[in-house]
């Protein structure tokens, strides 16, 4: 098995734990794209929490020490993307 295959399999584990949230829906898709555009690297895991106002999505990014966070409104528009760790560690 290659390192990429192993990382892909590990990335799927958190997705299975969030079966109640639609990780293929428009909010998660918009946030994955926004985070990837911000960091220029692949995402290794995604979790999502739906709220009345929209959704909060967290993604582990390859090489980052802390997750990235993305928020959307109820219409699935990205409101913001931010790094949750120390910016000095980026």
URURNOR-V606889 format. One record per residue. N is the residue number from 0. RES is the residue in one small letter. PSI is psi in radians with two decimals (* if undefined). Layout:
n:N res:RES psi:PSI
n:N res:RES psi:PSI
//
This chain:
n:0 res:x psi:2.42
n:1 res:x psi:2.87
n:2 res:x psi:-0.69
n:3 res:x psi:-0.71
n:4 res:x psi:-0.76
n:5 res:x psi:-0.77
n:6 res:x psi:-0.68
n:7 res:x psi:-0.72
n:8 res:x psi:-0.72
n:9 res:x psi:-0.61
n:10 res:x psi:-0.50
n:11 res:x psi:-0.38
n:12 res:x psi:-0.88
n:13 res:x psi:-0.50
n:14 res:x psi:-0.67
n:15 res:x psi:-0.54
n:16 res:x psi:-0.32
n:17 res:x psi:0.73
n:18 res:x psi:-0.44
n:19 res:x psi:-0.33
n:20 res:x psi:2.47
n:21 res:x psi:1.63
n:22 res:x psi:-0.02
n:23 res:x psi:0.00
n:24 res:x psi:3.11
n:25 res:x psi:-0.62
n:26 res:x psi:-0.85
n:27 res:x psi:-0.70
n:28 res:x psi:-0.78
n:29 res:x psi:-0.73
n:30 res:x psi:-0.71
n:31 res:x psi:-0.76
n:32 res:x psi:-0.72
n:33 res:x psi:-0.73
n:34 res:x psi:-0.80
n:35 res:x psi:-0.69
n:36 res:x psi:-0.62
n:37 res:x psi:-0.74
n:38 res:x psi:-0.37
n:39 res:x psi:0.37
n:40 res:x psi:2.91
n:41 res:x psi:2.69
n:42 res:x psi:2.43
n:43 res:x psi:-0.19
n:44 res:x psi:2.63
n:45 res:x psi:2.37
n:46 res:x psi:2.66
n:47 res:x psi:2.44
n:48 res:x psi:2.11
n:49 res:x psi:2.45
n:50 res:x psi:3.00
n:51 res:x psi:-0.53
n:52 res:x psi:-0.24
n:53 res:x psi:-2.18
n:54 res:x psi:2.64
n:55 res:x psi:2.17
n:56 res:x psi:2.35
n:57 res:x psi:2.45
n:58 res:x psi:2.32
n:59 res:x psi:2.21
n:60 res:x psi:2.37
n:61 res:x psi:2.17
n:62 res:x psi:-0.20
n:63 res:x psi:2.52
n:64 res:x psi:-0.33
n:65 res:x psi:2.82
n:66 res:x psi:2.76
n:67 res:x psi:2.56
n:68 res:x psi:2.46
n:69 res:x psi:2.44
n:70 res:x psi:2.48
n:71 res:x psi:2.83
n:72 res:x psi:-3.09
n:73 res:x psi:-0.37
n:74 res:x psi:0.17
n:75 res:x psi:0.39
n:76 res:x psi:2.39
n:77 res:x psi:2.17
n:78 res:x psi:-0.51
n:79 res:x psi:2.68
n:80 res:x psi:2.30
n:81 res:x psi:2.68
n:82 res:x psi:2.31
n:83 res:x psi:-0.09
n:84 res:x psi:-2.90
n:85 res:x psi:2.24
n:86 res:x psi:-0.37
n:87 res:x psi:-0.34
n:88 res:x psi:-0.06
n:89 res:x psi:*
//
